[in-house]
Amino acid sequence: MADAASPIEIAQDAAADNRQRAATRKTWLIRLAIGVAVVGLLWGAWYLLFGRNHVGTDNAYVNAEVAQVTPLISAQVTEVRVSDTATVKKGDILARLDPSNARISVAQAEADLAEARRRFRQTQATGTALSSQVQARAADIAQARARLTAAQADNEKARIDLGRRESLAGSGAVSGEELTSSRNAAAAARASLAQAQAAVAMAQSTRGAALGELAANDALVRGSTEDSDPGVLAAQAKLDAARLELDRTVIRAPIDGVITKRAVQVGQRVTQGSPIMSIVPLTQVYVDANFKERQLARVKVGMPATVTADIYGSGVVYHGRVAGFSGGTGSSMALIPAQNATGNWIKVVQRLPIRIALDPKELAEHPLRIGLSTEVEIDLAD
């Protein structure tokens, strides 16, 4: 049987084991320190070369300027051609409204336009007739003046005859009956002269009235044609408005995109301005990234940015640029803004929405939907 180890040998073996474990521990600590130092150096190098020139956030979401489709007239829906998730192009027919009332309005406006054109032509014809009347009144004046001249001659002859007979009445050469007859003839001549003068005045007044009517009628058509007449233009404007109302019974897509929130059915009566569906322009979406306020010191409009969406993962990278900054933080734009004028106020880091415009070609290859989560990184080097 072998001799048992002495206490001294046991103590020596234990001390050797402790030295070996201490050496091993020291070796691993040195390796750990070296590893930490290497990681620190790598991180420092990454930060100096790359990290300090980039800011990022995962608080970012896809957004777009959604088009609201609203009818411009109130009518009953007769046809709906699209449903939710349908892709449409600008100008595609989305729905039709009952056109009966609009067609009646167009027919009435067409009749009013025809009536306005007829009135203009009638006014032109009236002007021609009034011009003829003015010429006729001028002839009446000439005729009245001729009669006045004859009446003046007759009056002068009667006056001379009466004077001659009155001068001979004292000598008895002229009888009383003849003198009376001369006096009656002179009075009749004076009456005829007054009547002729009145006839001339009346003819002149009649011509003046005819000239006034001609001027008033001419003012309605002067400088105008049938197409430029104000009455015709007003009737044409009403016809254009009626035709526009008829065109608005067909509701078309204002932009390219995907139909969402369709809220209209056949037979439903829609009112003017009430939304019936929305269109999301998938090729024009953008990203609203909410950055912490401390990250924005060096961010400028136009800086390049990269975007990854959770729906596609990191394998699909979108390239865009900073399009602009929001006018306020998210909390300040909330329905109920934060009230910080209290004694127990605690400072909270605020986030400011930054809009990132994306490349349309990349969006066409990998479409995004509103509300999808994304991660954004802005390159500050530029």
Secondary structure as GFF3:
##gff-version 3
##sequence-region A 1 382
A	DSSP	alpha_helix	7	49	.	.	.	ID=ss1
A	DSSP	three_ten_helix	51	53	.	.	.	ID=ss2
A	DSSP	beta_strand	54	63	.	.	.	ID=ss3
A	DSSP	beta_strand	67	69	.	.	.	ID=ss4
A	DSSP	beta_strand	75	80	.	.	.	ID=ss5
A	DSSP	beta_strand	87	88	.	.	.	ID=ss6
A	DSSP	beta_strand	93	97	.	.	.	ID=ss7
A	DSSP	alpha_helix	100	168	.	.	.	ID=ss8
A	DSSP	three_ten_helix	169	171	.	.	.	ID=ss9
A	DSSP	alpha_helix	176	221	.	.	.	ID=ss10
A	DSSP	alpha_helix	230	247	.	.	.	ID=ss11
A	DSSP	beta_strand	250	252	.	.	.	ID=ss12
A	DSSP	beta_strand	257	260	.	.	.	ID=ss13
A	DSSP	beta_strand	269	270	.	.	.	ID=ss14
A	DSSP	beta_strand	277	280	.	.	.	ID=ss15
A	DSSP	three_ten_helix	282	284	.	.	.	ID=ss16
A	DSSP	beta_strand	286	292	.	.	.	ID=ss17
A	DSSP	three_ten_helix	293	295	.	.	.	ID=ss18
A	DSSP	beta_strand	304	309	.	.	.	ID=ss19
A	DSSP	beta_strand	317	325	.	.	.	ID=ss20
A	DSSP	beta_strand	351	358	.	.	.	ID=ss21
A	DSSP	alpha_helix	360	365	.	.	.	ID=ss22
A	DSSP	beta_strand	373	379	.	.	.	ID=ss23
###
